[in-house]
Amino acid sequence: MDGKSVMALTRIDLCSRALLKIGAQTITSFDDGTAEAEVAASLYSTVRDAALSAHPWNFATYQATLPKLASAPVADFANAFQLPVDCIRVLSAGTAGRGQGIRYKIKRRQLHTDADEVILTYISRPDELDFPPFFDMALIARWGRPSKTRRRGVPAGQADRCAGRNAAQRRRFHSAGRACVMPRVWAQKSNFSAGEISPNLLGRGDLRAYENGALRLRNVFIQPTGGVTRRHGFRFIDVGPGPGRLLAFEFNTEQVYLLLFSDQKVDVYRDGSRVADFEAPWTFDQLGQINWTQSADTLLVVHPDVPPKKITRTSESAWDLTDWSFHSKGDRLYWPHYKFAAPALTLQASGTTGSVHITASAPVFSPDHVGVRLRIGGKEVQISSVISAVVVQANVKESPLSTTATEDWTEQAFSAVRGWPVSVCFQTAFGFRNRQTFSTST
């Protein structure tokens, strides 16, 4: 292995060493998804070309005979020649076997002169593997050079202390142990239409959401035009029955209600007055886990330990709380179904219609299975009683039911046994409007 292959650094190596010099993380590629990679990808070419063109480096000096262009310059010179694509700085130009000695001018990637032939001496962009070690170190130092700020009238050694009580938190350290002061940049911002953005978007200045967002917005309202106003203060309305949760219920733009969920009770307020109240199944300890979604005059509320409920507004003072029912056709309820047991576990019915016994090949049933619906071989039955962990009594909803033991069976996904939905929402997807979605995870 020769010395060149051992010492040569790729552009990723050069960027990583420069990043280490300023105390940042190294990168594996320009598109590895890190903020360092984005900065390196955007700055590397500019810094490299600036370092190459800053001096007539021997390793980067090339000579070439330029092609003559058909179109002559408008004025001052007789001929125009095209510069090489890899030319980043012209050193000299000559003719008749010499690399210098003629009068010329560079305009728009063209060399204008009176000579009929041009030999150009210029700085090119050699491959990074051809960079000598001294240039590698110069390029790393140029890119990793810290930014220093100094206040007028303040000695450089005291500028850091004058920057504030938390100046130490704003320092970055070089590998050599020298500290530098990072400048604070103040920018005017007038658009917050993107709201709060995720910390995962930090550094993504290429995204519109980053430009129009904020890391944290507190006690403000975002206007449709992008500006923000302070949140209005609170005013006393009523004394609640105890700790609870507030939920806005917007029937339309003119009828907006405030629902106060407390221990097994819901109070309804409008325009600062209590207009209705009704009993609810959620205890105080369960209020922190309720989730909801609204469509028109109906509010759907879910909790993992309580069957999903539907709150319906029928008038200003009449509100109904009922169980949430799924779509039915005939005797079938279109619950989502899933087989929670082992794939090899089988069920066998004692009859085809009416009340039958269902026997499992292994323990699978619990007392909470009463009322749960099963689908055995595509036919639906409802458990009426649990006899043991392997035998239940059920009413056949769809007949005829097969009496052969089968692995093809499922049970309703949401129940007192498996838990009730934790989250619910309406969404528009794949052409379906107001499509209802719920799950056992948030």
C-alpha positions as CSV (number, residue, x, y, z in Angstrom):
1,M,0.0,0.0,0.0
2,D,1.6,3.3,-1.0
3,G,1.7,6.5,1.1
4,K,-0.8,8.3,-1.0
5,S,-3.6,5.7,-0.4
6,V,-2.8,5.8,3.4
7,M,-2.8,9.6,3.8
8,A,-5.4,10.6,1.2
9,L,-8.7,12.0,2.7
10,T,-12.1,12.0,1.0
11,R,-14.4,15.0,1.1
12,I,-16.4,13.3,3.9
13,D,-13.1,12.8,5.9
14,L,-12.2,16.5,5.4
15,C,-15.7,17.7,6.5
16,S,-15.7,15.4,9.5
17,R,-12.3,16.6,10.7
18,A,-13.4,20.2,10.3
19,L,-16.6,19.5,12.3
20,L,-14.6,17.9,15.0
21,K,-12.4,21.0,15.2
22,I,-15.5,23.1,16.0
23,G,-16.9,20.6,18.5
24,A,-19.6,19.1,16.2
25,Q,-20.4,15.5,15.3
26,T,-18.8,13.8,12.3
27,I,-20.8,12.7,9.3
28,T,-20.9,9.5,7.2
29,S,-22.3,11.1,4.0
30,F,-23.7,14.4,2.8
31,D,-27.2,12.9,3.0
32,D,-27.2,11.0,6.3
33,G,-30.0,13.2,7.6
34,T,-28.1,15.1,10.3
35,A,-27.8,18.9,10.6
36,E,-24.0,18.6,10.3
37,A,-24.4,16.8,7.0
38,E,-26.7,19.5,5.6
39,V,-24.3,22.3,6.6
40,A,-21.3,20.3,5.2
41,A,-23.1,19.7,1.9
42,S,-24.0,23.3,1.4
43,L,-20.6,24.8,2.4
44,Y,-18.0,22.3,1.3
45,S,-17.8,23.2,-2.4
46,T,-17.6,26.9,-1.7
47,V,-15.0,26.6,1.0
48,R,-12.9,24.2,-1.1
49,D,-13.0,26.4,-4.2
50,A,-12.1,29.5,-2.1
51,A,-9.1,27.7,-0.6
52,L,-7.9,26.5,-4.0
53,S,-8.2,29.9,-5.7
54,A,-6.5,31.7,-2.8
55,H,-3.0,30.6,-3.9
56,P,-1.4,29.3,-7.1
57,W,-1.0,25.8,-5.7
58,N,1.3,23.7,-7.9
59,F,-0.8,20.5,-7.4
60,A,-3.9,22.4,-8.7
61,T,-2.2,24.3,-11.6
62,Y,-3.1,23.1,-15.1
63,Q,-2.5,24.2,-18.6
64,A,-4.7,23.9,-21.7
65,T,-5.1,25.1,-25.2
66,L,-8.5,27.0,-25.4
67,P,-11.0,26.4,-28.1
68,K,-11.7,29.5,-30.2
69,L,-15.4,30.6,-30.3
70,A,-17.1,31.6,-33.6
71,S,-18.5,34.8,-32.2
72,A,-16.0,37.6,-31.7
73,P,-16.3,40.0,-28.8
74,V,-18.4,43.2,-29.3
75,A,-15.4,45.5,-28.5
76,D,-11.8,45.8,-27.3
77,F,-10.6,42.4,-28.5
78,A,-10.6,40.4,-31.8
79,N,-11.2,36.9,-30.5
80,A,-13.0,35.0,-27.8
81,F,-12.0,31.6,-26.2
82,Q,-14.0,29.3,-24.0
83,L,-12.6,28.7,-20.5
84,P,-12.3,25.1,-19.2
85,V,-15.2,23.8,-17.2
86,D,-13.0,23.0,-14.2
87,C,-11.3,26.5,-14.2
88,I,-11.8,28.3,-10.9
89,R,-9.0,30.9,-11.3
90,V,-7.0,32.1,-14.3
91,L,-3.3,32.6,-13.5
92,S,-2.0,33.7,-17.0
93,A,-2.4,33.2,-20.7
94,G,0.1,33.0,-23.6
95,T,0.6,31.9,-27.2
96,A,3.1,30.2,-29.4
97,G,4.0,27.6,-26.8
98,R,4.2,30.0,-23.8
99,G,1.8,30.0,-20.9
100,Q,1.9,33.8,-20.3
101,G,2.7,37.0,-22.0
102,I,-0.5,38.1,-23.8
103,R,-3.1,40.8,-22.9
104,Y,-6.6,39.5,-22.1
105,K,-9.8,40.0,-20.2
106,I,-12.2,37.4,-18.6
107,K,-15.9,37.9,-19.3
108,R,-18.7,35.4,-18.6
109,R,-16.5,32.3,-18.6
110,Q,-14.8,33.5,-21.8
111,L,-11.3,34.8,-22.4
112,H,-11.1,37.8,-24.8
113,T,-7.8,38.6,-26.5
114,D,-6.3,39.6,-29.8
115,A,-4.2,36.5,-30.1
116,D,-5.3,33.7,-32.5
117,E,-4.2,30.9,-30.2
118,V,-4.3,30.8,-26.4
119,I,-2.5,28.6,-23.9
120,L,-4.1,29.1,-20.5
121,T,-2.5,28.5,-17.1
122,Y,-5.2,28.1,-14.4
123,I,-6.3,26.7,-11.1
124,S,-8.5,23.6,-11.4
125,R,-10.4,21.3,-9.0
126,P,-8.3,18.2,-8.5
127,D,-9.8,15.2,-6.9
128,E,-9.7,15.2,-3.1
129,L,-7.5,12.1,-3.1
130,D,-4.8,14.2,-5.0
131,F,-4.8,16.9,-2.2
132,P,-1.4,17.0,-0.5
133,P,-1.4,16.7,3.4
134,F,-0.5,20.4,3.8
135,F,-3.5,21.5,1.8
136,D,-5.8,19.1,3.7
137,M,-4.8,20.8,6.9
138,A,-5.2,24.3,5.4
139,L,-8.7,23.4,4.1
140,I,-9.7,21.9,7.5
141,A,-8.4,25.0,9.3
142,R,-10.1,27.4,6.9
143,W,-13.5,25.6,7.3
144,G,-13.1,25.0,11.0
145,R,-12.1,28.6,11.8
146,P,-14.3,29.8,14.7
147,S,-16.4,32.9,14.4
148,K,-15.4,35.5,17.0
149,T,-17.3,38.6,18.1
150,R,-16.1,41.5,20.1
151,R,-18.0,44.4,21.5
152,R,-16.7,47.9,20.8
153,G,-14.7,49.1,23.7
154,V,-14.5,45.7,25.4
155,P,-11.1,43.8,25.5
156,A,-11.3,40.5,23.8
157,G,-10.6,38.6,27.0
158,Q,-13.6,40.2,28.7
159,A,-16.1,40.0,25.8
160,D,-17.2,36.6,26.9
161,R,-18.0,37.7,30.5
162,C,-19.8,40.8,29.2
163,A,-22.1,38.5,27.1
164,G,-24.2,37.6,30.1
165,R,-24.6,35.4,33.1
166,N,-24.9,32.2,31.0
167,A,-22.0,32.9,28.7
168,A,-20.4,29.6,29.6
169,Q,-23.4,27.8,28.2
170,R,-22.9,29.6,24.8
171,R,-19.2,28.5,24.4
172,R,-17.9,25.9,22.1
173,F,-14.5,24.4,22.6
174,H,-11.8,23.3,20.2
175,S,-9.9,20.1,20.6
176,A,-6.9,22.3,21.7
177,G,-8.9,23.7,24.6
178,R,-9.3,27.2,23.3
179,A,-12.8,28.8,23.8
180,C,-14.5,31.0,21.3
181,V,-17.6,33.1,21.7
182,M,-20.5,32.1,19.4
183,P,-22.3,35.2,18.1
184,R,-26.0,35.7,19.0
185,V,-28.0,36.6,15.9
186,W,-31.3,38.5,16.3
187,A,-33.8,38.1,13.4
188,Q,-37.2,39.8,12.9
189,K,-40.0,37.3,12.6
190,S,-43.6,38.2,11.6
191,N,-45.2,34.9,10.5
192,F,-46.2,32.1,12.8
193,S,-48.8,30.4,10.7
194,A,-47.1,27.0,11.0
195,G,-47.5,27.1,14.8
196,E,-45.2,25.0,17.0
197,I,-42.9,22.7,15.1
198,S,-41.3,19.5,16.3
199,P,-37.7,19.6,17.6
200,N,-36.9,17.1,14.8
201,L,-37.3,20.0,12.3
202,L,-34.5,22.1,13.9
203,G,-32.0,23.2,11.3
204,R,-34.4,22.5,8.4
205,G,-34.2,26.1,7.1
206,D,-35.2,24.7,3.6
207,L,-38.8,24.0,4.8
208,R,-41.5,26.6,4.8
209,A,-42.8,25.3,8.1
210,Y,-39.5,26.1,9.7
211,E,-39.6,29.7,8.5
212,N,-43.2,30.1,9.6
213,G,-43.1,28.2,12.9
214,A,-41.8,28.5,16.4
215,L,-40.3,26.0,18.9
216,R,-42.7,27.1,21.6
217,L,-45.8,29.4,21.7
218,R,-47.5,30.0,25.0
219,N,-50.6,32.1,25.9
220,V,-51.0,33.4,22.4
221,F,-53.5,33.0,19.5
222,I,-52.2,32.5,16.0
223,Q,-54.1,34.7,13.5
224,P,-55.0,33.4,10.0
225,T,-52.7,36.1,8.6
226,G,-49.8,34.6,10.5
227,G,-49.4,37.1,13.4
228,V,-50.0,36.3,17.1
229,T,-51.9,38.1,19.8
230,R,-51.9,37.5,23.5
231,R,-54.4,35.1,25.0
232,H,-57.2,36.9,26.9
233,G,-57.3,36.5,30.6
234,F,-59.8,34.3,32.5
235,R,-63.0,35.4,34.1
236,F,-65.1,33.8,36.8
237,I,-68.1,31.8,35.5
238,D,-69.1,29.2,38.1
239,V,-67.8,26.9,40.8
240,G,-67.3,23.4,39.5
241,P,-68.2,20.2,41.4
242,G,-64.5,19.3,41.7
243,P,-61.4,18.8,39.6
244,G,-62.1,18.0,35.9
245,R,-61.4,18.6,32.3
246,L,-62.8,21.3,29.9
247,L,-63.9,20.4,26.4
248,A,-65.1,22.8,23.7
249,F,-68.2,21.6,21.8
250,E,-68.8,23.7,18.6
251,F,-72.2,22.9,17.1
252,N,-71.8,25.8,14.7
253,T,-70.2,29.2,14.6
254,E,-73.1,30.7,16.6
255,Q,-73.6,27.9,19.1
256,V,-70.4,27.0,21.0
257,Y,-70.6,25.2,24.3
258,L,-68.1,24.4,27.1
259,L,-68.3,20.9,28.6
260,L,-66.9,20.4,32.1
261,F,-66.1,16.7,32.7
262,S,-65.9,16.0,36.5
263,D,-66.3,12.9,38.6
264,Q,-69.2,10.9,36.9
265,K,-70.8,14.1,35.7
266,V,-70.8,16.5,32.8
267,D,-71.9,20.2,33.1
268,V,-72.7,22.2,29.9
269,Y,-72.1,25.9,29.7
270,R,-72.9,28.5,27.1
271,D,-72.2,32.3,27.2
272,G,-71.1,32.0,30.8
273,S,-74.1,30.2,32.1
274,R,-74.8,26.5,32.9
275,V,-77.5,25.3,30.6
276,A,-77.5,21.5,31.2
277,D,-75.9,18.6,33.1
278,F,-76.0,14.8,32.9
279,E,-74.4,11.8,34.6
280,A,-71.4,10.2,33.0
281,P,-69.5,6.9,33.6
282,W,-66.0,8.4,33.9
283,T,-64.5,8.8,37.4
284,F,-62.1,11.5,38.3
285,D,-59.1,9.1,38.0
286,Q,-60.2,8.2,34.4
287,L,-60.6,11.8,33.1
288,G,-56.9,12.1,32.2
289,Q,-57.2,9.3,29.6
290,I,-60.4,10.2,27.8
291,N,-60.2,11.2,24.2
292,W,-62.9,12.5,21.9
293,T,-63.8,13.7,18.4
294,Q,-66.9,15.7,17.2
295,S,-69.0,15.6,14.1
296,A,-71.9,18.1,13.9
297,D,-74.1,17.6,17.0
298,T,-72.4,14.3,18.1
299,L,-69.4,13.9,20.4
300,L,-67.7,10.5,20.5
301,V,-65.8,9.8,23.8
302,V,-63.4,6.9,24.4
303,H,-61.5,5.5,27.4
304,P,-59.6,2.2,27.6
305,D,-61.7,1.0,30.6
306,V,-65.1,2.2,29.5
307,P,-67.2,1.2,26.5
308,P,-67.2,4.1,24.0
309,K,-70.0,6.6,24.5
310,K,-71.8,9.1,22.3
311,I,-72.9,12.5,23.5
312,T,-75.7,14.0,21.4
313,R,-77.1,17.5,21.6
314,T,-80.8,17.5,20.9
315,S,-81.6,21.0,22.2
316,E,-80.0,23.8,24.3
317,S,-80.8,22.0,27.5
318,A,-81.3,18.4,26.3
319,W,-78.1,16.2,26.0
320,D,-78.1,12.4,25.7
321,L,-75.3,10.0,26.7
322,T,-75.7,6.6,25.0
323,D,-73.5,3.6,24.1
324,W,-71.6,3.8,20.8
325,S,-73.1,1.3,18.3
326,F,-71.4,-0.1,15.2
327,H,-73.2,-0.6,11.9
328,S,-75.4,-3.7,11.7
329,K,-76.9,-5.6,8.8
330,G,-79.3,-8.4,9.7
331,D,-78.0,-10.0,12.9
332,R,-74.3,-9.1,12.2
333,L,-72.6,-6.2,13.9
334,Y,-69.6,-4.9,12.0
335,W,-67.2,-4.7,14.8
336,P,-63.5,-4.9,14.0
337,H,-62.4,-8.5,14.8
338,Y,-59.1,-10.1,15.6
339,K,-57.8,-13.5,16.8
340,F,-55.9,-12.8,20.0
341,A,-55.3,-16.5,20.8
342,A,-52.6,-18.8,19.4
343,P,-53.1,-19.5,15.6
344,A,-53.5,-23.3,16.3
345,L,-56.2,-22.9,18.9
346,T,-59.6,-24.2,17.6
347,L,-63.2,-23.7,18.5
348,Q,-66.0,-26.3,18.0
349,A,-69.8,-25.7,18.2
350,S,-72.2,-28.2,19.6
351,G,-75.0,-27.2,17.1
352,T,-75.8,-25.2,14.1
353,T,-78.6,-22.9,15.3
354,G,-80.1,-21.5,18.5
355,S,-78.2,-21.8,21.8
356,V,-75.0,-23.8,21.5
357,H,-71.9,-24.7,23.4
358,I,-68.6,-23.5,22.1
359,T,-65.6,-25.6,23.2
360,A,-62.0,-24.4,22.8
361,S,-59.0,-26.6,22.4
362,A,-57.1,-24.7,25.1
363,P,-58.1,-22.2,27.9
364,V,-59.1,-18.9,26.3
365,F,-62.3,-17.6,27.9
366,S,-62.8,-15.4,31.0
367,P,-66.0,-14.1,32.8
368,D,-65.7,-10.8,30.9
369,H,-66.4,-12.6,27.6
370,V,-70.2,-12.4,28.3
371,G,-71.8,-10.4,25.5
372,V,-68.7,-10.7,23.2
373,R,-69.3,-11.7,19.6
374,L,-67.3,-14.4,17.9
375,R,-67.0,-15.2,14.2
376,I,-66.5,-18.9,13.7
377,G,-66.0,-20.0,10.1
378,G,-67.4,-16.6,9.0
379,K,-70.6,-17.0,11.1
380,E,-71.3,-14.7,14.0
381,V,-72.3,-15.9,17.5
382,Q,-72.7,-14.0,20.8
383,I,-71.6,-15.4,24.1
384,S,-74.4,-15.5,26.7
385,S,-72.5,-17.2,29.6
386,V,-69.1,-18.5,30.4
387,I,-69.1,-22.1,31.8
388,S,-65.3,-22.5,32.1
389,A,-62.1,-21.3,30.5
390,V,-62.7,-23.7,27.6
391,V,-66.5,-23.8,27.3
392,V,-69.0,-21.0,26.8
393,Q,-72.7,-20.9,25.8
394,A,-73.6,-18.7,22.9
395,N,-76.5,-17.7,20.7
396,V,-76.1,-18.2,17.0
397,K,-76.7,-15.0,15.1
398,E,-75.8,-16.3,11.6
399,S,-76.7,-19.9,10.8
400,P,-76.0,-22.6,9.9
401,L,-73.0,-22.8,12.1
402,S,-70.5,-25.5,11.4
403,T,-69.9,-28.2,14.1
404,T,-66.4,-29.0,12.9
405,A,-63.4,-27.8,15.0
406,T,-61.7,-24.9,13.2
407,E,-58.9,-22.5,13.6
408,D,-60.8,-20.0,11.5
409,W,-62.3,-17.8,14.2
410,T,-62.0,-14.3,15.7
411,E,-63.5,-12.2,18.4
412,Q,-64.5,-8.5,18.5
413,A,-61.3,-6.4,18.9
414,F,-62.8,-4.1,21.5
415,S,-64.4,-5.5,24.7
416,A,-64.1,-5.6,28.4
417,V,-61.6,-8.5,27.9
418,R,-59.4,-6.8,25.3
419,G,-59.9,-3.2,26.3
420,W,-61.8,-0.4,24.7
421,P,-60.6,2.2,22.1
422,V,-58.1,4.7,23.4
423,S,-58.2,7.2,20.5
424,V,-60.7,8.3,17.9
425,C,-60.9,10.8,15.1
426,F,-62.6,11.6,11.8
427,Q,-60.4,12.0,8.7
428,T,-60.6,12.4,5.0
429,A,-58.5,9.7,3.1
430,F,-58.6,7.8,-0.2
431,G,-61.7,9.7,-1.3
432,F,-63.7,8.9,1.8
433,R,-65.0,12.0,3.8
434,N,-65.5,11.9,7.5
435,R,-64.0,8.5,7.8
436,Q,-64.0,7.4,11.4
437,T,-60.8,5.9,12.8
438,F,-60.1,4.5,16.3
439,S,-57.4,2.4,17.9
440,T,-56.1,1.0,21.2
441,S,-53.1,3.3,21.1
442,T,-52.7,7.1,21.0
